[in-house]
Amino acid sequence: MDCIFCKIANGEIPSATLYEDENFRVVLDIGPASVGHTLILPKKHYEDVYELPDELAANAFCLAKRTANALKRGLHPEGLNILQNNGSMAGQTVFHFHIHLIPRYREDQIALSWEPGVLEESDKKKIIKKVREQF
């Protein structure tokens, strides 16, 4: 496999590492959306959240909280986005699970918003039925 995030996570490619443990490497994004834009990378390859084992998923999101607090204390952003994309339609460009932490600053020009739609009663019932069956 020739996965760039595997190579970064396992130290084969140098990175601006903020934190590392046996399962993860936390690095500064080399194409940041804002000052302090950070990536959480598992050291083992999983394409997306659908492949991620439950325990590793829990640890990844706990690490996201820890990292968010470190960014808040260290850089003093006015807000923070935690973003995790799955599949090209959702904006995933590197197919190795990762979490973005994007510190937000006044007038940073980052657009991560959408126009709210309307959840129709008939759609709500269909969605609930289809999804509940999958649990």
C-alpha positions, -999 to +999 in steps of 0.1 A: +000+000+000+012+035-008-007+056+016+008+090+024-011+093+057+002+058+068+038+070+061+032+103+080+015+085+109+043+060+112+072+085+109+084+075+075+077+111+062+086+140+085+058+159+100+051+187+125+040+164+152+021+178+181+014+144+199+020+107+194+011+075+211+010+038+201-022+043+180-021+079+167+000+108+154-014+143+157+002+166+131-002+201+117-018+200+083+006+211+055-022+228+036-039+245+066-073+262+064-063+283+095-034+287+119-032+255+139-052+233+115-044+198+128-049+162+117-054+132+139-041+101+120-043+065+132-011+046+126-029+016+112-047+021+079-085+023+078-100+039+047-129+057+066-151+057+097-170+027+083-138+005+086-126+019+120-130-005+149-153+008+177-125+011+203-102+030+180-131+053+170-138+061+206-101+068+212-099+090+181-127+112+193-114+114+228-080+124+214-099+150+193-113+165+225-078+165+241-063+181+210-091+207+208-084+218+244-046+220+237-053+242+206-077+264+226-052+269+254-022+273+231-036+294+202-067+310+217-091+306+187-126+320+190-140+286+179-130+253+165-144+229+138-139+192+141-144+177+107-143+141+095-151+133+058-160+098+045-160+092+007-152+116-021-188+130-022-182+141+014-149+158+006-125+130+015-094+133-006-070+110+012-085+076+018-070+070+053-093+079+082-084+112+097-100+140+118-094+177+110-094+202+139-097+237+124-092+266+148-115+295+139-106+331+141-126+363+134-127+371+097-108+338+087-129+334+055-135+297+060-169+286+048-182+254+064-219+261+063-251+252+044-286+265+040-308+245+063-335+224+046-368+212+059-374+178+074-409+168+060-430+145+082-433+119+055-395+119+049-388+117+086-409+085+090-393+069+060-357+078+072-364+066+107-378+032+094-349+026+070-322+035+095-336+019+127-337-014+108-299-012+104-290-009+141 
